[in-house]
Structure formats: structure tokens, C-alpha cells
Amino acid sequence: LITIGKRIVYTIIICIALLFIALGSMWCLSSHYKLYGVPVLNYHQVNDKYHSALTLDVAQFKKQMEYLHNEGYHTISLDDLYAYVTEGKELPDKPIVLTFDDGYIDNYEDVLPILESYDMQATIFMISDAVNTKRFMSINELKTMDAHKFIVEGHTNHHSILTRIDPSKLDDEIKGGKDHYINKNTNEDEFCEHYRHDEALLMAQSKSISKARGNNDKQKIVEVK
């Protein structure tokens, strides 16, 4: 009788363990980001003309996006990610963030059509004083991107290394030169309402700078928002 009782107990324990494993596997498959985090892919240039360590061939980029699409990944914005981190907002299965630094013209010419074909969204961090210059996007091209699931954010005013510039210049550098694109006649530009800094990015900038210079500078950065 004792042996039979032990077998029953062992069987129950095994069944419970298998149940937890099954439920755990189902939870991981549907909400794996809660365990493993949300991947953020960062790109710069995507073209077949100008090659550097920051350049990806168009075919390679398309193959990567095709893979993400076929594997069921869903692109989200940094605002979505920030809301998840700070408020516990639910995200779609297999969430992923796509970002593009600097604002190269190939983001408009080559990246936009590919992402549109897969109904994907992305964030562009634009260097303010590079707008309307050679190999970078114009203000009109940025507006087009903004209208096609691309969120345009600031990437500093002059692309300076924030930890190496005079603290008195941080205000102007972090604002990203948004004021440069306001119509001086009307003092308005609807696009500028979208051309802003992401909260998560600003916090990251503040944190890195405060580590390098002390807590006093952290308060200065936060006040820039």
C-alpha cells in the first residue's frame, strides 16, 4: 500500500510539473518578450553606392526584413516600448523596434519602399543641421517619411558627442534644432510637433551624461524636454 501511495504521489507531481511546463511554453511563445526583452535593431545607411562600416546593401536589408515578416515579428514604436517598460503596456507577439540614425537619403529612397511592402514602421533619428544637405534627407522628404509610419526624432543638433562638449551647449545640442524648421512667417509647422525627442532616448542621454559629469548635469538635461 505504501508503494502504491508513493507511485500515486509521484504521478501527481509529474503531471503537475508537465502542466507547468506546457503552460510555461505556451506563455513564452505568446509573450516571450516579457522574459527575453524587446530587440532594437539599429541601422544607418542602406544602399549600393556608398559603403562604410555603417552601410548595409539593399538586398541584405530586404532579406532581413523579409525574415522578420515571415517569422511573425511586429514592429513597434519607441513610444510603445517606453509605455511597456514604464506602464506595463501589452505589446504584440514578437515585438521589435527598427531605428535609423543620422537621416541619410537612402532611408527615403531604399528603406521606405521595403518597409512599406511589409507594412512595417520605424524611427529615424535625424541630425538637425544635416537636413537639406547632400546625402541627407530634406525637410519635405522627412515629412513624407513621417506620413508613412516613420517617426522622426532628434539626433542632436550637430551630432556632437554630448559628454565632450561644454555643458552650456547641451541645451541647444539636445533640442535637436527643432526651431530651425518652424516657419518664421507663421511661427508654426505641424511637422515640428512630431519632430521631437523620445522620452526613453532623453532619459538615456541624461543617464549617460550624468554618469560622466555628476548628478547636477542630469537635472539640466531633464529640463530640456
LOTIFI-483044 format. One record per atom (N, C-alpha, C): residue number from 1; x, y, z. Coordinates in Angstrom, 1 decimal. Layout:
N
[NUM,[X,Y,Z]]
...
REM end
This chain:
225
[1,[0.8,-1.2,0.0]]
[1,[0.0,0.0,0.0]]
[1,[0.9,1.3,0.0]]
[2,[2.0,1.2,0.8]]
[2,[2.9,2.4,0.8]]
[2,[3.5,2.6,-0.5]]
[3,[3.9,1.5,-1.2]]
[3,[4.5,1.7,-2.5]]
[3,[3.5,2.3,-3.5]]
[4,[2.2,1.8,-3.5]]
[4,[1.2,2.3,-4.4]]
[4,[0.9,3.8,-4.1]]
[5,[0.9,4.1,-2.8]]
[5,[0.7,5.5,-2.4]]
[5,[1.8,6.4,-2.9]]
[6,[3.1,5.9,-2.8]]
[6,[4.2,6.7,-3.3]]
[6,[4.1,6.9,-4.9]]
[7,[3.7,5.9,-5.6]]
[7,[3.5,6.0,-7.0]]
[7,[2.5,7.0,-7.4]]
[8,[1.4,7.0,-6.6]]
[8,[0.3,8.0,-6.9]]
[8,[0.8,9.4,-6.7]]
[9,[1.6,9.6,-5.6]]
[9,[2.1,10.9,-5.3]]
[9,[3.1,11.4,-6.4]]
[10,[4.0,10.4,-6.8]]
[10,[5.0,10.8,-7.8]]
[10,[4.3,11.1,-9.1]]
[11,[3.2,10.3,-9.5]]
[11,[2.5,10.6,-10.7]]
[11,[1.8,11.9,-10.7]]
[12,[1.2,12.3,-9.5]]
[12,[0.6,13.6,-9.4]]
[12,[1.6,14.7,-9.6]]
[13,[2.8,14.6,-8.9]]
[13,[3.9,15.6,-9.0]]
[13,[4.3,15.7,-10.5]]
[14,[4.5,14.6,-11.2]]
[14,[5.0,14.6,-12.6]]
[14,[3.9,15.3,-13.4]]
[15,[2.6,15.0,-13.2]]
[15,[1.6,15.6,-14.0]]
[15,[1.5,17.1,-13.8]]
[16,[1.7,17.5,-12.5]]
[16,[1.7,19.0,-12.2]]
[16,[2.9,19.7,-12.9]]
[17,[4.1,19.0,-12.8]]
[17,[5.3,19.5,-13.5]]
[17,[5.1,19.7,-15.0]]
[18,[4.5,18.7,-15.6]]
[18,[4.3,18.7,-17.0]]
[18,[3.3,19.8,-17.4]]
[19,[2.3,20.0,-16.5]]
[19,[1.3,21.0,-16.8]]
[19,[2.0,22.4,-16.7]]
[20,[2.8,22.6,-15.7]]
[20,[3.5,23.9,-15.6]]
[20,[4.5,24.1,-16.8]]
[21,[5.1,23.1,-17.3]]
[21,[6.0,23.2,-18.4]]
[21,[5.2,23.6,-19.7]]
[22,[4.0,22.9,-19.8]]
[22,[3.2,23.2,-21.0]]
[22,[2.7,24.6,-21.0]]
[23,[2.2,25.0,-19.8]]
[23,[1.7,26.4,-19.7]]
[23,[2.8,27.4,-19.9]]
[24,[4.0,27.1,-19.3]]
[24,[5.1,28.0,-19.5]]
[24,[5.5,28.1,-20.9]]
[25,[5.5,27.0,-21.6]]
[25,[5.9,27.0,-23.0]]
[25,[4.9,27.9,-23.9]]
[26,[3.6,27.7,-23.6]]
[26,[2.6,28.5,-24.3]]
[26,[2.8,30.0,-24.0]]
[27,[3.1,30.3,-22.7]]
[27,[3.3,31.7,-22.3]]
[27,[4.5,32.3,-23.0]]
[28,[5.5,31.5,-23.1]]
[28,[6.8,32.0,-23.7]]
[28,[6.5,32.3,-25.2]]
[29,[5.8,31.4,-25.9]]
[29,[5.5,31.5,-27.3]]
[29,[4.7,32.7,-27.6]]
[30,[3.8,33.1,-26.7]]
[30,[2.9,34.2,-27.0]]
[30,[3.4,35.5,-26.4]]
[31,[4.1,35.5,-25.4]]
[31,[4.6,36.7,-24.7]]
[31,[6.0,36.6,-24.3]]
[32,[6.9,36.1,-25.2]]
[32,[8.3,35.8,-24.9]]
[32,[9.0,37.1,-24.5]]
[33,[8.6,38.2,-25.0]]
[33,[9.3,39.5,-24.8]]
[33,[9.3,39.8,-23.3]]
[34,[8.4,39.3,-22.5]]
[34,[8.3,39.5,-21.1]]
[34,[9.5,38.8,-20.4]]
[35,[10.0,37.8,-21.0]]
[35,[11.1,37.1,-20.5]]
[35,[12.5,37.5,-21.1]]
[36,[12.4,37.7,-22.4]]
[36,[13.7,38.0,-23.1]]
[36,[13.9,39.4,-23.5]]
[37,[12.9,40.3,-23.3]]
[37,[13.1,41.7,-23.7]]
[37,[12.7,41.9,-25.2]]
[38,[12.7,43.2,-25.6]]
[38,[12.4,43.5,-26.9]]
[38,[13.6,43.9,-27.7]]
[39,[13.9,43.3,-28.8]]
[39,[15.1,43.6,-29.6]]
[39,[14.9,45.0,-30.3]]
[40,[16.0,45.7,-30.4]]
[40,[16.0,47.0,-31.1]]
[40,[17.1,46.9,-32.1]]
[41,[16.8,47.0,-33.4]]
[41,[17.7,46.9,-34.4]]
[41,[18.1,48.3,-34.9]]
[42,[19.4,48.7,-34.9]]
[42,[19.8,50.0,-35.3]]
[42,[20.5,49.9,-36.7]]
[43,[20.1,50.8,-37.6]]
[43,[20.7,50.9,-38.9]]
[43,[21.2,52.4,-39.1]]
[44,[22.0,52.5,-40.1]]
[44,[22.4,53.9,-40.6]]
[44,[22.1,54.0,-42.1]]
[45,[23.1,53.6,-42.9]]
[45,[22.9,53.7,-44.3]]
[45,[22.5,52.3,-44.9]]
[46,[21.6,52.4,-45.9]]
[46,[21.2,51.2,-46.6]]
[46,[21.2,51.5,-48.1]]
[47,[22.3,51.2,-48.8]]
[47,[22.4,51.5,-50.2]]
[47,[23.5,50.6,-50.9]]
[48,[23.6,50.8,-52.2]]
[48,[24.6,50.0,-53.0]]
[48,[25.6,50.9,-53.6]]
[49,[25.7,52.2,-53.1]]
[49,[26.6,53.2,-53.7]]
[49,[27.7,53.5,-52.8]]
[50,[27.4,53.9,-51.6]]
[50,[28.4,54.4,-50.6]]
[50,[28.6,53.4,-49.5]]
[51,[29.7,52.8,-49.4]]
[51,[30.0,51.7,-48.4]]
[51,[30.9,52.1,-47.3]]
[52,[30.5,51.8,-46.1]]
[52,[31.3,52.0,-44.9]]
[52,[30.9,51.0,-43.9]]
[53,[31.5,51.1,-42.7]]
[53,[31.2,50.1,-41.7]]
[53,[29.7,50.2,-41.2]]
[54,[29.1,51.3,-41.6]]
[54,[27.7,51.6,-41.2]]
[54,[26.7,51.4,-42.3]]
[55,[27.2,50.8,-43.4]]
[55,[26.3,50.6,-44.6]]
[55,[25.9,49.1,-44.8]]
[56,[24.6,49.0,-45.2]]
[56,[24.1,47.6,-45.5]]
[56,[23.6,47.6,-46.9]]
[57,[23.9,46.6,-47.7]]
[57,[23.4,46.5,-49.0]]
[57,[21.9,46.4,-49.0]]
[58,[21.3,46.9,-50.1]]
[58,[19.8,46.9,-50.2]]
[58,[19.3,45.5,-50.1]]
[59,[19.9,44.6,-50.8]]
[59,[19.5,43.2,-50.9]]
[59,[19.6,42.6,-49.5]]
[60,[20.6,42.9,-48.8]]
[60,[20.8,42.3,-47.4]]
[60,[19.7,42.8,-46.5]]
[61,[19.4,44.1,-46.6]]
[61,[18.4,44.7,-45.7]]
[61,[17.0,44.1,-46.1]]
[62,[16.7,44.0,-47.3]]
[62,[15.4,43.4,-47.7]]
[62,[15.3,42.0,-47.2]]
[63,[16.4,41.2,-47.3]]
[63,[16.4,39.9,-46.8]]
[63,[16.1,39.8,-45.3]]
[64,[16.7,40.7,-44.6]]
[64,[16.4,40.8,-43.1]]
[64,[15.0,41.1,-42.8]]
[65,[14.4,42.1,-43.5]]
[65,[13.0,42.5,-43.3]]
[65,[12.1,41.4,-43.7]]
[66,[12.4,40.7,-44.8]]
[66,[11.6,39.5,-45.2]]
[66,[11.6,38.4,-44.1]]
[67,[12.8,38.2,-43.5]]
[67,[12.9,37.2,-42.4]]
[67,[12.0,37.6,-41.3]]
[68,[12.1,38.9,-40.9]]
[68,[11.3,39.3,-39.7]]
[68,[9.8,39.2,-40.0]]
[69,[9.4,39.5,-41.3]]
[69,[8.0,39.4,-41.7]]
[69,[7.5,37.9,-41.7]]
[70,[8.3,37.1,-42.2]]
[70,[8.0,35.7,-42.3]]
[70,[7.9,35.0,-41.0]]
[71,[8.8,35.5,-40.0]]
[71,[8.8,34.9,-38.7]]
[71,[7.8,35.5,-37.7]]
[72,[7.0,36.4,-38.2]]
[72,[5.9,36.9,-37.4]]
[72,[6.2,38.0,-36.5]]
[73,[7.3,38.7,-36.7]]
[73,[7.7,39.9,-35.9]]
[73,[6.8,41.1,-36.2]]
[74,[6.5,41.8,-35.2]]
[74,[5.7,43.0,-35.3]]
[74,[6.5,44.3,-34.9]]
[75,[6.7,45.2,-35.8]]
[75,[7.4,46.4,-35.5]]
[75,[6.6,47.3,-34.6]]
[76,[7.2,47.9,-33.6]]
[76,[6.5,48.8,-32.7]]
[76,[7.4,50.1,-32.6]]
[77,[6.8,51.1,-32.0]]
[77,[7.5,52.4,-31.9]]
[77,[8.2,52.4,-30.6]]
[78,[9.1,53.4,-30.4]]
[78,[9.8,53.6,-29.1]]
[78,[8.9,54.0,-28.1]]
[79,[7.8,54.7,-28.5]]
[79,[6.8,55.1,-27.5]]
[79,[6.1,53.9,-27.0]]
[80,[5.8,52.9,-27.8]]
[80,[5.2,51.7,-27.4]]
[80,[6.1,51.0,-26.4]]
[81,[7.4,50.9,-26.7]]
[81,[8.4,50.3,-25.9]]
[81,[8.5,51.0,-24.5]]
[82,[8.5,52.3,-24.6]]
[82,[8.6,53.1,-23.3]]
[82,[7.4,52.8,-22.5]]
[83,[6.2,52.8,-23.1]]
[83,[5.0,52.5,-22.3]]
[83,[5.0,51.1,-21.7]]
[84,[5.6,50.2,-22.4]]
[84,[5.7,48.8,-21.8]]
[84,[6.6,48.8,-20.6]]
[85,[7.8,49.5,-20.8]]
[85,[8.8,49.5,-19.7]]
[85,[8.2,50.2,-18.5]]
[86,[7.5,51.4,-18.7]]
[86,[7.1,52.2,-17.6]]
[86,[5.7,51.9,-17.0]]
[87,[4.9,51.4,-17.9]]
[87,[3.5,51.2,-17.5]]
[87,[3.0,49.8,-17.7]]
[88,[3.8,48.9,-18.2]]
[88,[3.4,47.6,-18.4]]
[88,[2.4,47.4,-19.6]]
[89,[2.4,48.3,-20.6]]
[89,[1.6,48.2,-21.7]]
[89,[1.8,46.9,-22.5]]
[90,[0.7,46.2,-22.9]]
[90,[0.9,45.0,-23.6]]
[90,[1.3,45.2,-25.0]]
[91,[2.2,44.4,-25.5]]
[91,[2.7,44.5,-26.9]]
[91,[2.3,43.3,-27.7]]
[92,[2.4,43.5,-29.0]]
[92,[2.0,42.3,-29.9]]
[92,[3.1,41.2,-29.7]]
[93,[2.7,40.0,-30.2]]
[93,[3.7,38.9,-30.2]]
[93,[4.9,39.3,-31.0]]
[94,[6.1,38.9,-30.5]]
[94,[7.3,39.1,-31.2]]
[94,[7.5,40.6,-31.6]]
[95,[7.5,41.5,-30.6]]
[95,[7.7,42.9,-30.9]]
[95,[9.1,43.2,-31.2]]
[96,[9.4,44.2,-32.1]]
[96,[10.7,44.6,-32.5]]
[96,[10.7,46.0,-32.9]]
[97,[11.8,46.7,-32.6]]
[97,[11.9,48.1,-32.9]]
[97,[13.0,48.3,-34.0]]
[98,[12.7,49.1,-35.0]]
[98,[13.7,49.4,-36.0]]
[98,[14.0,50.9,-35.9]]
[99,[15.3,51.2,-35.9]]
[99,[15.7,52.6,-35.8]]
[99,[16.8,52.9,-36.9]]
[100,[16.9,54.1,-37.3]]
[100,[17.8,54.5,-38.3]]
[100,[18.5,55.9,-37.9]]
[101,[19.8,55.9,-37.7]]
[101,[20.5,57.1,-37.2]]
[101,[20.9,58.0,-38.4]]
[102,[20.9,59.2,-38.1]]
[102,[21.5,60.3,-38.9]]
[102,[20.6,60.9,-40.0]]
[103,[19.8,60.1,-40.6]]
[103,[18.9,60.6,-41.6]]
[103,[19.4,60.7,-43.1]]
[104,[20.1,59.6,-43.5]]
[104,[20.6,59.5,-44.8]]
[104,[19.5,59.4,-45.9]]
[105,[19.8,60.0,-47.0]]
[105,[18.8,60.0,-48.1]]
[105,[18.4,58.6,-48.5]]
[106,[19.3,57.6,-48.4]]
[106,[18.9,56.2,-48.8]]
[106,[17.8,55.7,-47.9]]
[107,[17.6,56.2,-46.7]]
[107,[16.5,55.8,-45.8]]
[107,[15.2,56.1,-46.6]]
[108,[15.2,57.2,-47.3]]
[108,[14.0,57.6,-48.1]]
[108,[13.9,56.9,-49.4]]
[109,[15.0,56.7,-50.1]]
[109,[15.0,56.1,-51.4]]
[109,[14.9,54.6,-51.4]]
[110,[15.6,53.9,-50.4]]
[110,[15.7,52.5,-50.4]]
[110,[14.9,51.8,-49.3]]
[111,[15.0,52.4,-48.1]]
[111,[14.4,51.8,-46.9]]
[111,[12.9,51.9,-46.9]]
[112,[12.4,53.1,-47.2]]
[112,[10.9,53.3,-47.2]]
[112,[10.1,52.4,-48.0]]
[113,[10.5,52.1,-49.3]]
[113,[9.7,51.2,-50.1]]
[113,[9.7,49.8,-49.5]]
[114,[10.8,49.3,-49.0]]
[114,[10.9,48.0,-48.5]]
[114,[10.0,47.8,-47.2]]
[115,[10.1,48.8,-46.3]]
[115,[9.3,48.7,-45.1]]
[115,[7.8,48.8,-45.4]]
[116,[7.5,49.7,-46.4]]
[116,[6.1,49.8,-46.8]]
[116,[5.5,48.5,-47.3]]
[117,[6.4,47.7,-48.1]]
[117,[5.9,46.5,-48.7]]
[117,[5.6,45.4,-47.6]]
[118,[6.2,45.6,-46.4]]
[118,[5.9,44.7,-45.3]]
[118,[5.0,45.3,-44.2]]
[119,[4.5,46.5,-44.5]]
[119,[3.7,47.2,-43.5]]
[119,[4.4,47.4,-42.2]]
[120,[5.7,47.8,-42.2]]
[120,[6.5,48.0,-41.0]]
[120,[6.7,49.5,-40.7]]
[121,[6.9,49.7,-39.4]]
[121,[7.2,51.1,-39.0]]
[121,[8.6,51.2,-38.5]]
[122,[9.1,52.4,-38.4]]
[122,[10.5,52.6,-37.9]]
[122,[10.6,54.0,-37.3]]
[123,[11.7,54.2,-36.7]]
[123,[12.1,55.6,-36.1]]
[123,[13.3,56.0,-36.7]]
[124,[13.3,57.3,-37.2]]
[124,[14.5,57.9,-37.7]]
[124,[15.0,59.0,-36.8]]
[125,[16.3,58.9,-36.4]]
[125,[16.9,59.9,-35.6]]
[125,[17.7,60.8,-36.5]]
[126,[17.2,62.0,-36.7]]
[126,[17.8,62.9,-37.7]]
[126,[18.7,64.0,-37.1]]
[127,[19.9,64.1,-37.7]]
[127,[20.8,65.2,-37.3]]
[127,[20.2,66.5,-37.8]]
[128,[19.9,67.4,-37.0]]
[128,[19.2,68.6,-37.4]]
[128,[19.9,69.4,-38.5]]
[129,[21.2,69.7,-38.3]]
[129,[21.9,70.6,-39.3]]
[129,[22.3,69.8,-40.5]]
[130,[21.9,68.5,-40.6]]
[130,[22.2,67.8,-41.9]]
[130,[21.0,67.8,-42.8]]
[131,[19.8,68.3,-42.3]]
[131,[18.6,68.3,-43.1]]
[131,[18.9,69.3,-44.3]]
[132,[18.4,68.8,-45.5]]
[132,[18.6,69.6,-46.7]]
[132,[20.0,69.7,-47.2]]
[133,[20.9,68.8,-46.8]]
[133,[22.3,68.8,-47.2]]
[133,[22.5,67.5,-48.1]]
[134,[23.6,67.5,-48.8]]
[134,[24.0,66.4,-49.7]]
[134,[24.0,65.1,-48.9]]
[135,[23.4,64.0,-49.5]]
[135,[23.3,62.7,-49.0]]
[135,[22.4,62.5,-47.7]]
[136,[21.7,63.6,-47.3]]
[136,[20.8,63.5,-46.2]]
[136,[19.4,63.9,-46.7]]
[137,[18.4,63.6,-45.9]]
[137,[17.0,63.9,-46.4]]
[137,[16.7,65.4,-46.2]]
[138,[15.8,65.9,-47.1]]
[138,[15.3,67.2,-47.0]]
[138,[14.1,67.3,-46.0]]
[139,[13.7,68.4,-45.7]]
[139,[12.5,68.6,-44.8]]
[139,[11.3,68.0,-45.4]]
[140,[11.1,68.1,-46.7]]
[140,[9.9,67.5,-47.4]]
[140,[10.0,66.0,-47.4]]
[141,[11.2,65.5,-47.6]]
[141,[11.3,64.0,-47.6]]
[141,[11.0,63.5,-46.2]]
[142,[11.5,64.2,-45.2]]
[142,[11.2,63.8,-43.8]]
[142,[9.7,63.8,-43.5]]
[143,[9.0,64.8,-44.1]]
[143,[7.5,64.9,-43.9]]
[143,[6.8,63.7,-44.6]]
[144,[7.4,63.3,-45.7]]
[144,[6.9,62.1,-46.4]]
[144,[7.1,60.9,-45.5]]
[145,[8.3,60.8,-45.0]]
[145,[8.6,59.6,-44.1]]
[145,[7.6,59.6,-42.9]]
[146,[7.4,60.8,-42.3]]
[146,[6.5,60.9,-41.2]]
[146,[5.1,60.5,-41.5]]
[147,[4.7,60.7,-42.7]]
[147,[3.3,60.3,-43.2]]
[147,[3.2,58.8,-43.5]]
[148,[4.3,58.1,-43.5]]
[148,[4.3,56.7,-43.9]]
[148,[5.0,55.8,-42.8]]
[149,[4.5,56.0,-41.6]]
[149,[4.8,55.1,-40.4]]
[149,[6.3,55.3,-40.0]]
[150,[6.9,56.4,-40.3]]
[150,[8.3,56.7,-39.8]]
[150,[8.1,57.8,-38.8]]
[151,[8.6,57.5,-37.6]]
[151,[8.6,58.6,-36.6]]
[151,[9.9,59.3,-36.6]]
[152,[9.9,60.6,-36.8]]
[152,[11.1,61.3,-36.9]]
[152,[11.5,61.9,-35.5]]
[153,[12.6,61.6,-35.0]]
[153,[13.1,62.1,-33.7]]
[153,[14.4,62.9,-33.9]]
[154,[14.8,63.6,-32.9]]
[154,[16.0,64.4,-32.9]]
[154,[17.2,63.5,-32.7]]
[155,[18.3,63.8,-33.3]]
[155,[19.6,63.1,-33.1]]
[155,[20.7,64.1,-32.9]]
[156,[20.4,65.0,-32.0]]
[156,[21.2,66.2,-31.6]]
[156,[21.2,67.2,-32.8]]
[157,[21.7,68.4,-32.5]]
[157,[21.7,69.4,-33.5]]
[157,[22.9,69.3,-34.5]]
[158,[24.1,69.0,-33.9]]
[158,[25.3,69.0,-34.8]]
[158,[26.0,67.6,-34.7]]
[159,[25.3,66.6,-34.1]]
[159,[25.9,65.3,-34.0]]
[159,[27.2,65.3,-33.1]]
[160,[27.2,66.2,-32.1]]
[160,[28.3,66.3,-31.2]]
[160,[28.3,65.2,-30.2]]
[161,[29.4,64.8,-29.6]]
[161,[29.5,63.8,-28.6]]
[161,[29.1,64.6,-27.3]]
[162,[28.0,64.3,-26.7]]
[162,[27.4,65.1,-25.6]]
[162,[28.3,65.1,-24.4]]
[163,[29.1,64.1,-24.1]]
[163,[29.9,64.0,-22.9]]
[163,[31.2,64.8,-23.1]]
[164,[31.4,65.4,-24.4]]
[164,[32.7,66.1,-24.6]]
[164,[32.5,67.6,-25.0]]
[165,[31.3,68.0,-24.9]]
[165,[31.0,69.4,-25.2]]
[165,[30.8,70.2,-24.0]]
[166,[30.9,71.5,-24.1]]
[166,[30.7,72.4,-23.0]]
[166,[29.3,72.3,-22.5]]
[167,[29.1,72.2,-21.2]]
[167,[27.7,72.0,-20.6]]
[167,[26.8,73.1,-21.0]]
[168,[27.3,74.3,-21.3]]
[168,[26.4,75.4,-21.7]]
[168,[25.8,75.2,-23.1]]
[169,[26.4,74.3,-23.9]]
[169,[25.9,74.0,-25.2]]
[169,[24.9,72.8,-25.3]]
[170,[24.7,72.1,-24.1]]
[170,[23.9,70.9,-24.1]]
[170,[22.4,71.3,-24.5]]
[171,[21.9,72.4,-24.0]]
[171,[20.5,72.8,-24.3]]
[171,[20.3,72.8,-25.8]]
[172,[21.1,73.5,-26.5]]
[172,[21.0,73.7,-28.0]]
[172,[21.2,72.3,-28.7]]
[173,[22.2,71.6,-28.2]]
[173,[22.5,70.3,-28.9]]
[173,[21.4,69.3,-28.7]]
[174,[20.8,69.2,-27.5]]
[174,[19.8,68.1,-27.3]]
[174,[18.5,68.5,-27.9]]
[175,[18.2,69.8,-27.9]]
[175,[16.9,70.1,-28.5]]
[175,[16.8,69.7,-30.0]]
[176,[18.0,69.5,-30.6]]
[176,[18.0,69.0,-31.9]]
[176,[17.7,70.0,-33.0]]
[177,[17.7,71.3,-32.7]]
[177,[17.5,72.3,-33.7]]
[177,[16.0,72.3,-34.2]]
[178,[15.1,71.9,-33.5]]
[178,[13.7,71.9,-33.9]]
[178,[13.2,73.2,-34.4]]
[179,[13.7,74.3,-33.7]]
[179,[13.3,75.6,-34.0]]
[179,[13.7,76.1,-35.4]]
[180,[14.7,75.4,-36.0]]
[180,[15.2,75.8,-37.3]]
[180,[14.1,75.5,-38.4]]
[181,[13.2,74.6,-38.1]]
[181,[12.2,74.3,-39.2]]
[181,[10.8,74.8,-38.9]]
[182,[10.7,75.8,-38.0]]
[182,[9.5,76.5,-37.8]]
[182,[9.4,77.7,-38.8]]
[183,[8.2,77.8,-39.5]]
[183,[8.0,78.8,-40.4]]
[183,[8.1,80.2,-39.8]]
[184,[9.1,81.0,-40.2]]
[184,[9.3,82.3,-39.5]]
[184,[8.1,83.3,-39.7]]
[185,[7.3,83.1,-40.8]]
[185,[6.2,84.0,-41.1]]
[185,[5.0,83.6,-40.2]]
[186,[4.7,82.3,-40.0]]
[186,[3.6,81.9,-39.3]]
[186,[3.9,81.5,-37.9]]
[187,[5.2,81.2,-37.6]]
[187,[5.7,80.7,-36.4]]
[187,[5.1,79.3,-36.1]]
[188,[4.7,78.6,-37.1]]
[188,[4.1,77.3,-37.0]]
[188,[4.6,76.3,-38.0]]
[189,[4.6,75.1,-37.7]]
[189,[4.9,74.0,-38.6]]
[189,[4.4,72.7,-38.0]]
[190,[3.3,72.2,-38.5]]
[190,[2.7,71.0,-37.9]]
[190,[3.7,69.8,-37.8]]
[191,[4.6,69.7,-38.8]]
[191,[5.6,68.7,-38.7]]
[191,[6.5,68.7,-37.5]]
[192,[6.8,69.9,-37.0]]
[192,[7.6,70.1,-35.8]]
[192,[7.0,69.5,-34.6]]
[193,[5.7,69.4,-34.6]]
[193,[5.0,68.8,-33.5]]
[193,[5.4,67.3,-33.4]]
[194,[5.8,66.7,-34.5]]
[194,[6.2,65.3,-34.5]]
[194,[7.7,65.2,-34.4]]
[195,[8.4,66.2,-34.8]]
[195,[9.8,66.2,-34.8]]
[195,[10.3,66.5,-33.4]]
[196,[10.4,65.5,-32.5]]
[196,[10.7,65.7,-31.1]]
[196,[11.6,64.7,-30.6]]
[197,[11.9,64.7,-29.3]]
[197,[12.7,63.7,-28.7]]
[197,[11.9,62.7,-28.0]]
[198,[12.3,61.4,-28.1]]
[198,[11.6,60.4,-27.5]]
[198,[12.0,60.4,-26.0]]
[199,[11.0,60.1,-25.1]]
[199,[11.3,60.2,-23.7]]
[199,[12.4,59.2,-23.3]]
[200,[12.3,58.0,-23.8]]
[200,[13.3,57.0,-23.5]]
[200,[14.7,57.4,-23.9]]
[201,[14.8,58.0,-25.1]]
[201,[16.1,58.5,-25.6]]
[201,[16.7,59.6,-24.7]]
[202,[15.8,60.5,-24.3]]
[202,[16.2,61.6,-23.4]]
[202,[16.7,61.1,-22.1]]
[203,[16.0,60.1,-21.5]]
[203,[16.4,59.6,-20.3]]
[203,[17.8,58.9,-20.4]]
[204,[18.0,58.2,-21.5]]
[204,[19.3,57.5,-21.7]]
[204,[20.4,58.5,-21.9]]
[205,[20.1,59.6,-22.6]]
[205,[21.1,60.7,-22.7]]
[205,[21.5,61.3,-21.4]]
[206,[20.4,61.5,-20.6]]
[206,[20.6,62.1,-19.3]]
[206,[21.4,61.2,-18.4]]
[207,[21.1,59.9,-18.4]]
[207,[21.8,59.0,-17.6]]
[207,[23.3,58.9,-17.9]]
[208,[23.6,58.8,-19.2]]
[208,[25.0,58.6,-19.6]]
[208,[25.8,59.9,-19.3]]
[209,[25.2,61.0,-19.5]]
[209,[25.9,62.3,-19.2]]
[209,[26.1,62.5,-17.7]]
[210,[25.1,62.2,-17.0]]
[210,[25.2,62.4,-15.5]]
[210,[26.3,61.5,-14.9]]
[211,[26.4,60.3,-15.5]]
[211,[27.5,59.4,-15.0]]
[211,[28.9,60.0,-15.3]]
[212,[29.0,60.7,-16.4]]
[212,[30.3,61.2,-16.8]]
[212,[30.6,62.5,-16.0]]
[213,[29.6,63.3,-15.7]]
[213,[29.8,64.6,-15.1]]
[213,[29.2,64.8,-13.7]]
[214,[28.4,63.9,-13.2]]
[214,[27.8,64.1,-11.9]]
[214,[26.4,64.4,-12.0]]
[215,[25.7,64.3,-10.9]]
[215,[24.2,64.4,-10.9]]
[215,[23.7,65.8,-11.2]]
[216,[24.5,66.8,-11.0]]
[216,[24.0,68.2,-11.3]]
[216,[23.6,68.4,-12.7]]
[217,[24.4,67.7,-13.6]]
[217,[24.1,67.9,-15.1]]
[217,[22.8,67.1,-15.4]]
[218,[22.5,66.1,-14.7]]
[218,[21.3,65.3,-15.1]]
[218,[20.1,66.1,-15.0]]
[219,[20.0,67.0,-14.0]]
[219,[18.8,67.8,-13.8]]
[219,[18.8,68.8,-15.0]]
[220,[19.9,69.3,-15.4]]
[220,[19.9,70.3,-16.5]]
[220,[19.4,69.6,-17.8]]
[221,[19.7,68.4,-18.0]]
[221,[19.3,67.7,-19.2]]
[221,[17.8,67.4,-19.2]]
[222,[17.3,67.0,-18.1]]
[222,[15.9,66.7,-18.0]]
[222,[15.0,67.9,-18.3]]
[223,[15.5,69.1,-17.8]]
[223,[14.8,70.3,-18.0]]
[223,[14.7,70.8,-19.5]]
[224,[15.4,70.1,-20.4]]
[224,[15.4,70.5,-21.8]]
[224,[14.1,70.0,-22.4]]
[225,[13.4,69.0,-21.9]]
[225,[12.3,68.4,-22.5]]
[225,[11.2,69.5,-22.9]]
REM end
